Structures are given as C-alpha cells and as structure tokens.
C-alpha cells in the first residue's frame, strides 16, 4: 500500500512537534521559576490555578518531547541535514533537566510528597529513555560530549527533586524530629515542673530535671530584622515537628514562651511568618536539599556541566549538517538552563535560609539586614479607615498573602433575590440581569462547581491590620501568662468563649454562657456569626469602633473557614460527619443549609443596593417575636439556628456598653480554639494557597504552650 503522506513531510511534522514541545517545556520551567513563589504570596485562586496548570503540563510536556525524540531517531533525516538526529538527541538531556523542575516548586500538594517512590521510578525510566536516545546515535554522534555533560546535570536536578519529595513526606519528617526516649512526655514534665515552681516563667530547663534561671518576665527582647530571621530559623529547627503533630521537650517550650511573652506583636509576626516560610520551603520546594553542603556541591557540579556543555558545543562541535534554526533552539536551551541556574543562585543567596546561616559572617550582616528589612511586615494607613494600618509588604518580598478572607451568611442569603421595581438602576435591564444570574447559578449547580463559584463571587478579602494582629497577640499573651501549670493550660485549650466570660466579664457570663455551652463548636460559630452581623448592622457604637470592626472581620473569617475550608477546623469539637458528611465540606452542612433556607424564607423584596438590603434584613430579623422557641411549635425537625442567633443579638443589644469588647474577645477565643484543635497537615497545605491567619495563630499557640499537652 502506498503511503499517502510523503516520508519527508512526516519527518518535518515530527521535527516541528519536537521544536514546539521543547520550547514550550522551557517556557513552563521559566514560568514556574518566576511565578511559583506567588502561591504563598497571594490568596488568588486564578493565580493558583495557572501555577497548578503549569506544574502539571511541565512534566507531561517533557516526557512527551522525549518520546517524540526517541521515535524520530530510527527515521532517516532529510538529506540537507544528515546530522540532525544528533542535535535532537542533544535536546533529550535538557528535557531530563526540565523534569528535575525549578527550585521554587517540587510539589503542588502534600500528597505529591508521599509519591516520592513514583518519582524515583520515573527517574530511572527517564534516564533509560534518554540513554536509549544516545545509543541510537552511536557511533558518529558529533555532540556526544556536551550531551553527556548535560545528562549529568539532568540526573542531578532530577535527584534533587526526588530527594526533596522524600525529605518532605510525613514519615521522614516524623523520624527526623523523634526525641530521645529518656525525655519524659510533655504532660509529665509540666507536672514535675509545676511542683518545683508555681511560677512558670522565671526559670528554664536545660535538661530533664535540670532547672536554670531564665529571662525575667519583665525583660523585653529587642532584635533587628536579621536577628528575627535567625531566631525564626532556630524555632523552625526545634518546632518543625508541628507539621506531624510531634512532641516537644519542655526546654524548647520554655525558650519559645520566653521569647513570645517578652516581645512585641510586630516582631512576633515576623518570626512566625518567617518560620512558616521555612516550613513551606521544605514541603514544597528544593530548599532542604539545596541549602546543605552536599546540595551546594552538586549544584556546583550541575551548573559547571551546563557551562562546559555550552563551551564544547560552541567551540568544538562543527555545525554543518545541522538545521540552523534548530542550532538556535539549542543555544536558547543552553542559555535558558544557565539563566535558570543563575536566577536560582540569586534567589537562594537572598533567601531566608542564607540569612539564617550567616550568624558568624559579620561582613555580610549589613547587606542582608537591608534584604530582611524589605521582607519585614510593613503597614500603611488605610484610606477608607484612617485609624487602621493595613498589611503592605511588597508582593515580591512578602512571605504570605497577609489577607483575611470572609464569608457572610446574610449577604449570601440575598444571592439571586428578585429586585424591586422602584430600584434606581435602569429598569429595562434589571430583570434580564436577574434571570441571567439565576440561569448561571443553576448551570453551576448542574456542573457541580457551585462551591468554586461561591469562593470567587461571595468571599470578601481584607488585608490584615496591624491593630487586629496586636489585639489577637495581646489576648494570646494574656492567656499564656495566666498559665503556670498543665491544668490551666488544658482549661484554656478547651475554652471556646467561656474562659473570657468567666475571668474577665463575670457580670455577663450568666447572660451569654448558654449561647456557648449548649451548642457544639460549629453551631456556636454560626450562632455568634449571625448575631454579630445583626448587631453590627443595627448598632453603631463609635466608642468601640475598633472592637466592632475586629468582631465583624473575625466573624466573617471564621464562617469562611467553616464553609469554604472545613478541613482546617474539622478537628475542632462538634464538626464531623453529621454536619459535614465526609468531612470535605461538599455534602451535609445541615445547620448552615437549614439556617440559610429559613433566612431566605423570611426575606422580603428590598431595594437593590446590597448594604441597604443587609441593614433592612437585619432589622426585620430583630423584629421577630422570640418569646416562643420554634421547637415548641414545629418540634426539632428544623436544624436552623436563626432563632437562637436573633435571641443572642437582642441580648447583646441590651448591653449598653462594652458589648463589642466582649464579642471581639469571644471571637479571638473561638479562633484560638479552632487553631489549637486543628491538625498540622491542614495548615501546611494551606501555606501553598497564600496562608491563613488561623495558621499563624496555630503556630503561636504551639510556641506559647496553649495547645493540648497530651498531643503536642
């Protein structure tokens, strides 16, 4: 049978495909080098999706290109370019280099680290495939020497990635932080320690049973920006076991408590976000491998082999017999590989890792102090609320997004409401837009992507303010200084609003405690969220403006976690299969759904402006008669918590002064409860999506000893 496609045409088509895939692979690698760090610097879902797509395509494209090159080796080249197969074989090690991936990303999710064996197997297969391509060009390969040099560099890069994945898997981390069996568990140490000294703070422990005088509680710790990074690195080395919920020695806990109880909120935030940045690096990048003596050596060998390959190709390889365009592609690949290594070198030099390891090099301190200053948390005065200072660290230098996301149940209940005819908008367009939105909503429901759309369309975003962080940090410090034995630590650990009422606002405890104690944690969050929103929109107390805004931000933030990020708070009491089905947040949600449904049933037609709608709805809800509980009328079939929320809101409104101060402190306690009961892997996973305020509070709680002593 006659081949309908001439051989030369097929060959040229294959070569065009190889060119395209090789250059696309180089583009993806360059994209990931520049943009992968933005995963931790922004909470933008679109950016995260782009990086995820590039991450998946990078490996697939490189493997595809190696397969194409292998297939073309047995085909004769066009007579005009008799040695072109040698040049194509030279591209195979570049693709092995690309499979090693950039330093800025090795894993997109924690699950990728658990698949390190698969990557090791892929390494063997790709080495065999690349070697097979070489064998097909022997003898007579004009570029065999530069190919072997790049082959060495590619193996090193791929090994770096595989080792990084291996070091970041949970079992390996757990093994690396195992303490000496002679050490007692934390609870026993605390018991022994409290028996010797009722006051926890004036003494430290240098070994089990060996107590020594430590820093005075009243002494303030003042460190410069570079020293804060180095302090964070020391804490990272001692506390990286939080990733796998490991045990700490009392010596480590004493040191961290001493630091965080004697420093200011701004320094504490710098240390915490830097420590989380180290955790992110070891879990999702090559930092743990590259920033070691062996890593430096192999990186030097890899870079030198690429430089040598360029020199040999330029000076010794005769270019006749090669397609000129493909020669230029080869130069692009060589300079691209060298440029990526140079960029990785400078990114590594100016990283937190280098600053942390330069304690003994005095001459470098001034330079790195300036770099650490650029990364420090910075603030600017908000234009809308001049009394607040918003997070303003440049996106090029920040270690996390600095954002607080929020979700509001009452605003969400207004989604898709039919507009009033008296609206100020152009009347002829109101109804088409309204029904178009309904059509879009039903389409997303049908496609199963409602939650994704809701995260984009119905989630608010605020920069964390300096005042809010100082408020949260001060509350954590107060609780830490209250603890002088394990029993008090457990009391605070289990508190989700009642501790602040019993110890700081006893005169209101009888009024408000039932709305905490009679509900599970997720129910309590929902009740207090709706009540906070009702009071916020109907009572504007200027004397408590800061506390009022703090309450609103934390209320929306905690509901966002409950609805959009349930895995982060799933370990907190009361959140389980009954309310969230399989725990993923995709099914169940009975309390939220019933409460939302009841809220929508009570809604009337409102004016179009959303803020006016919300205020009017809140007034309507508060006008509902609460003398008779719905259970008395329709039994316990309804899972709605709207009635209880309205009752709580009315009780809060009856408090003339200090209500926002109480509410804001209760929200801090609800935040701390979720943080202290959450699992380390949920927080680490979130680091790759911009980080969360909850994660920073979680790490702070671990440092100041307010977690569950039997689990730390």
N, C-alpha and C positions, 0 to 999 in steps of 0.2 A: 504493500500500500504506500502511495506517495505521501510524504509529509506535507500537509497543506501550508505549513509555516516554514520558510527557509531557515536553515540552521543558524546562519549569521544573525537573522532577525531575533531569534530566540535568545541567542547569546548576548546580543546588545540589550535586550529587555532584562535579562538576568543581571547584567552589569549595572544597568540603571537602577534596578531594585536594590542592589548591594550598596551603590553610592548613596541612595536615599536613606536606607536604613542605618548605614554607618554614620552619616552626618546627623541624622535625627537622634541617634544614640548619644553623640557628642553634645548636641543641643540639650537633651534631657539631663545629662550629667551636669552641664553648666547651670541649667535652671535650678537643679536641686542644691548645688553648692550655694547659690545666692539666696534662694527663697526658702529652703527647708528650715533655717533658723526662725523664720517668721511664724512657724507653727506655734512656738511658745510665746511669741510677742504680740499676737493678735487673737482675739476670740471670734474672728470672722469665719463663718462656715464655708463661704465661697473660696477663700484662700486655702482653707484646709482641704477642700475637695480638689483643687488644682494640684496641690502638692501630692495628695493621695494618687491622683491620676498619673502624674509624672513618675511617682515611685513605682507603680505597677508597670507602666509602659517601659521604664528604663531597662529592667531585667528582660522583659519579653522581647524588646527590640534587639538587644544584644544577642540573645540566644537565636533569634530568627536570622540575624545577619550572619552569625557563624554557620548556621545551617545552609544558607544560600552560598556562602563562600565554599563550603565543602562540596556542594553539588556542582559547582562550576569547575572544580579542579580537573575532573575527568573529561571535560569538554574541550576540544581544541579551540584556541583563541584565534580571532581574525588575524590573517597573515600580516597585516600592518603593525600589529603589536604582539610579536611572538613570545615576549617575556611577561605579558600582563598577568598571568596566573601567579607569578612570583610576587608581584605587587599586591594582588588580592590576598595572598597568604600572609603578607606582612600586616594586613589590617586585622587579622584574627587576634593577635595579642592585644591590640587596642581594645577590642571588644571584651577580652578577659579582664583588662584593666577597668573597663566600664562596669563589668559585673561586680567588681570589688566595691563599687559605689563610692560616693564622696564621703568626706569625713563628717559632714553635717547631718547625715541620716543613714542609719543602718536598719532600723526597724520603724514601722509606722505605728504599730500597736504592740502591746506587751506580748500578745500571742506569737508575734514573729520571733521573739527571743526564745520561746520554747521550741521553735522549729530549727534550732541550730544544727541538729543532725542532718536535716534535709539539705541545708546549705552546704554542709561538709560533703555530702554525697554529690550535690550539684557541682561543687568544686572539682571533685575527681572526674566527673563526666565531662566538664568543660575543658579540663586540662587534656584529657584523652582526645576530645574533639579537635582542639587546637593543634595538638601533636599530630593527629591524623592529617590535618591540612598541610603541615610541614612535610610529612613523609611523601605526600603526593607530588611535591615539587622537587624532591631529591632524586637524582643529583642535578646539579646545574642551577640551583636557586641562587640568584645574584644578591638577594637581600637576606641570606640566612643568618648572618652575624647580627645585624640590627633586630631581626625577628626574634632571635634567642635572647637578646638583651631585654627587649620588651616583654618577652614571655616570662622572664624572671620577675620583672616589675609587676606584671599582671598577677602572678601567683602570690606575691607578697601582699598586694592590695586585697585580693580575694581572701587570703588567710586572715588579714586584719579584720575584715568584716565578719568572718566566721567566728574568730576568737571573741570579737565584741559581742556577738549574739550569745556565745557560750557563757561569757562572764556576766551577762545581764539576765540569764534565766534564774528563776526563783530559787531553785535548789542550790545553784552555785553561790548565790548571794547569802543564802542561809548558812551554808558551810563556812563562808568567809567571815561571818560575824559570830560564830559559836564561841561562847565564853568558856573559860576554864571550869571544869566540873567542881573544883574546890570552892568556887564562888557560890554563895547562897542565892536563892531566888530573891527577887526584889522585895516581896512582902516580908520575908524573914529578916532581911537586912533592915527594913524600915522599923520592924518591931524591936529589934535589938538596939537600933539607933535611938528610938524614942524613949526606951528605958534608960539610956545613959544620959540623954539630954532632951529636956522638954522643948527647948527652943531649937528648931531645926537649922537655923541659918548661921550662927557664929562659928560652927565647926565644919570640917570636911573630913573625908576618909581617903587615906592614901592606899589602903589595902583592907582586906576584910578583917575587921576587928581593930584596925589601927586608925585612931581618930587624930586629927591635927587641926590646929586653928586655921580658919579660912578668912576670907574677906569679910569685913564688917558689913552689916546690912545697910548702914547709912553711907558707906563709901560709894561714890559714883564712878562708873567706868567710862572713861573718855578715850576713844580710839579714832584715828584718822581713817580715811576711806580705804587705804591699802590694808591697814591692820584689821579692818572689819572683814575684808575678803579672806584674809588669812585665818581669822577667828572662825569664820563660816566653814572654811576647809577643815579645820580641826574638829568642829562639831560634826561635819559630814562624815569624817573618818570614824568617829565614835558612834554616831546615831544613824548610819545608813541602814541599820537593821530595822528601822521603822518600815522600810519597804516591804519586809516579810513579817512584820509584827513580832520582832525578836525581843529578847530580854536585854535589859541594860544593867550595868553594875551601879551600885549606889554612888561610887566615886564619880562616874560620868554624870549622873543626875545632879549631884551636888554642884559640880562645876557649872553646868548649864543653868541651874537655878540661880546660882550666884551671879552669873552674867546678866540674865534677863530681868532679875529683880533689882539690878543696880545700873541699868542703862535706860536711855530714853526710847520713846516709841519709834523715832525715825531710824536710829541705829539698829534697833531690834528688827525692823522691817528689812533693812539692808542685809543683815545677817541671814534672816530667814529666806528671803528670795534668792540670795546667793547660794545658800545651802540647797535649796530646791533646784537651782540651776545645775549644781553638781550632780544631783540625783538624775535630772533629765539627761545630762550628758552621758552618764554611764549606762542608762537604759535605752537610749535612742540614737546615740552617736558612737564614733570610734574613740572618744576621748580616753576611756580607760586603757585602751591598747596603745594609742599613740603617745600619751603622756607617761611614758615609762622608759627606762634606759634601753630595754630591748626594742621598744617601739621606735625610739629615736634612731637606733642603729638601722633597723630595717627600712625606716622611711628614707634615711640617707642612701641606702643601697638602691632602693626603688627609684629615687629621684636621679641618682647618678647613672643608673642603667638607661633611663629615658634620655638624658643628656648625651650619653655615649651613643645611643641608637641614632639620634639626630646627627651627631658628628659623623658617624660612619656612613649614614645614608647620604649626607650632603657631600662629603669629601671623597669617598671611595667607591660608592655604587655608581655605575655607568647608567645613565638614564635612557639611552637609546633602547628601543624595544618596548618602552612603556608609553601608555597613553598620557599625554601631557596634562590633561585635566585631572586624571587620577593621581598624577605626581603632586599636583597642587592640593588635592584632597589629603594625600599622605602628609604633606607639610602642615596642613591645618590640624590633622590629628596629632602630630608630634608637638606642635606649639600649643595645642589645646591641652594635652596631657601635662606639659611643662607648666603652662599657665595655671592649671588647676592645682598642681603641687605647690607653686609659689603662693597662690592665694590661700591654700590650706595652711602653709607655713606662717603667713602673717596673721591669719585668724587664730592659729594656735598660740603664736607669740603674745598676742594681745588678749588672750582669753583669761578667764578667772583662774584656770589651772596654773598658768605660768606665774601669775601674780601671787598665788598661794605658795608656790615653791621657791620664791625669791627672798625668803626671810634673811638669808645670810649674805646677800649681794647688795651692799649698801649703795653702790654707784647707780644701780638701776631703779632704786626706790623713787626718785623724783619723777622719772618718766612714767612709771607705772602708777604712781599716785594720781597723775593727771588723767590717765586712762580710767582708773577706778572711779574718779570723780564724775566722768561722763556717764558711767553706768549707775551711779547712785540715784536713788529715788528723788525726783525733783517735783516741785509743785508750782502751780500758777493760780492766780486769783480768778475765780470763776466770773464770767461776765454776767450770767443770769443771777447768781447768788454770790455777791462780793465777799460775804462773810466766810465762804468756803474756799479752800485751796485744793484744786484737783491735781491728780497724778499727771505729770508732764514729762517724764523721761522720754527722750527721743526713741522712736521705734527701732533705730539702728543699734541702740545700746541697752534697751530695757531687757530684763530677764524674764518677765512675764507680761501679760497684757495689761495688768493694772485696772481691769474692768470688772464691774459688778453687773451681772445680768439680772433681769427681773421679769416676773410674770404676774399679772393681776387678774384675779378671778372675775371681779365685777366688770372690768373693761372687756375681758374676753367674753363674758356673757352677752355683751352688746354686739358681738360679731354677727353681721348679717341682719340686724334689725331693720325693719321697713321704715323709711324716712317719712317725716311729716310733710304734708303739702305746703305748709307755711314756711318751709326752710328757706334760708337766704340764697341757696345755690340756684342755678338755672334750672327751673322746674322740669323742662323737657328732657334733661339729661339724668335726672335723679333716678327715675325708675329703671331705665335701661342699665345704668351702672349697678343698681341694686340687684337686679336679676342676673346680670353678668357675674357678679360676685357669688351669688348663690350657685350658679352653674359651675363656677370654678371650684367652689367648696365641695360640691357633690362629685366632681371629677376627681379631685384629690382623694376623697374618701374611697372612690371606686379603685383608684390606683394604689391605695394603701400608703400614701405618703403625706397624710394629714399632719402627723407629728413633725415632719421635716418642714412643712409649710408654716405650721404654727411657730416653730422655733425662729423662723425668719421674719414672719409678719407680726407676731404677737409677743415678742420678747423685747423688753426695753434694755438699754445699755447705758450705764453710768460709769464714769471714772471714779475710782476710789478717792475719797477726800482725805486730806491729812487729819482733819478733825475727827472723822469717823474712825480712822485707824487708831488715833490716840485714845479715843473713847473705849474702843474694844480692848486695846492693850492695857489700859488702866484698870479695866474690870478684871482682866486675867491676872494682872499683878496683885490686885487686892485679894483674889481668891488664893493665889499661890502663897502669899504672906500669911493668910489665915491658917494654912496647913502646917501642922507640926507633928503629925503622926498619920499612920495609914488609914485610921478610921475617918478622920476629917477629909482626907483625900478621896475616899470612897463616897463620902456624903456629897461632896461637890461633883464628883464624877457622875453620880446618879441623878443630880438635880437638873430639872428642865423648866425652871421658873420658880419653883417653890423656895429655893435657898435664898434668893434675894428678898422674897416677901417675908420670910421668917426672920432674917437677920438685919435687913435694912429698912423694911417698911411693914413692921408688925401690925400697925394700926389698920392696914388694908388687907392683911392676909386672910382674914375670915371672909371678906367680900370676894376676893379674887381666886383664892386657892382652889375652890371647887372646879373652876374652869381649866385647871391644870391637872389635878389629881384624878378626876373622874373620866378623863379621856386618855386614849393611847397617844403616843407621840405624834403620829401623823394626823390624828383627829385634832389634837391640840394646836398643831401648826395651822390647820385650816380654820379653826375657830378664831384664833388670835389674828390670823391674816385678814379675815373678813371684818372682824371687829375693828382692827387698826384702820382699815380702809374707810369704814363707816365714820369713825370718829375723825379721821384725817380730813374728810371732805365736808364735815359739818361743824367742826370746831377748829378755829384758827387762833390758837393762843400764842401771841407774839413773845411772851415771856419765856416760852420753852421751844423756840424755833429750832434750835439745834437738835434737841431730843426728838422733836416732832419729825424732822426730816430723817434722822437716823432710823427711827421706827419704821417709817414708810419704806426706805431703801432696803432694810433688812427683812421686812415683811415680804416684799415682792421677791427678794433674792431667795428666801427660804422656800417660797412656793415654787419658784423656778426650779430649785433643786428637787423638790418633791415630785414635780410633774415631768420636767424635762431631763433631769439627771438622777433618777431614783436609785441607781446603783451606789451613788455616793452617800445616801442616807438610809440605805436599805437595812444596814445592820443596827440602826437605832431602834429602840423598843417600839413594838406595835406595827412596824412596817413589814409586811410579809405577804404570804400567798393570798390571804383573804382579801386584802386591799389592792394588791398589785399582781395578782395572778402568778406568773412565773418569776416575778421579781424584776422583770425587764422594763416595766412601765408601759408596755404595749397593750396589755389587756387588764381587765379588772377595774381598778380605780373607782370602786363603788361609791365611796364617800364623796369624792370630787365630782363624779358624774351626776350623782343624785342632787348634790348641793347646787351644781351648775344648772341642772334641769329645773329645780324649784325656783332658782333666781330668775331664769328666763320666763317662767310662767307668771311671775309677779311683775314683769316689766311691762310698761305701757309705751305708747308711741311718744317719742321725745323729739326735741329739736336736734338738728344734725350735728352741731359742734360736740365733739366727744367729751370734753371736760364738763360741759354743761349737762350732758347726759349722765355722766357719772355722779355729779353732785345731786342731780334730781333723783336718780335711782337710790342713792344713799339716804336721802330724806324720806323717800317712800318706804324703804325697808325699816327705818327707825319709827315710822308712824304705825307699823303693825302692832296690834294688841298682843302683848306677851304674857297676859295673865294666865292663860291656859296653855300648857305644853301640847304640841301636836300629837304626842304619843297617847294622850288621854282621849283624843278624838279618833285617830286612824291607826292606833297601835304602833308596833315597832317595824312595820313594813318599810317605811321610808328610812333611808340611811343619810338623809340630808342633815347638815349641821348648821343650816342657815338660821334657824330659830335660836339656837344656843349662841350663835355669833351676835345676833341682834340684842339678846339679853345682856351679854357681856359688854357690848358697845354702850348700851344705856347706863350700865353701872359705871363704866369709865367716864361717861359724860357727866355723871353726878358728882364726880370728884372735881372739886373746884380748882385746886392747884396740885401740881406735881404729878398729874396723870401721865404725861409724856416721859417724864423721868423714870417712872415705874415701868411703863411699856417698853421703853428702849432698853432697859436693863434686863427685862424678861426676854426680849429678843436676842440679846447677847448670850443669855444662858441657854436659849433654845439652839442658837448657833453652836455654842461650845458643846452642848450635849451631842448634836449630830457629828461634830468633829471628833470628839473623844470616843464615840462608838463606831466609827467607820473603819474600814479596812485599808491598809496601806496601798494595795494594788489599785484600788479605785482612784485614789489621789494621784498616784504616779501616772496612770493612764491619762488623767485629765491635764497633766503638765504639758502633754503634747498638743493640747487644744486651747492653749492660752493660759491655763492655770485658773485656780479659783481662790477666792478669799477663804473659803472653808478649808482649803489645803494649807494655807498659811496658818490659820488658827489651829488646825490639827497638829502641825509641826511644833507650834508654840506650846501647845498643851503637853506634847511629849517632852519638851525641854524643861518645863516647869513642874512636871510631876503631877498633873491633874488627870492623867489617864487612869485606866483600870490597872491597879498594881499587879494583879494576878495575870494580866495579859501582856504587859509591856515587856 
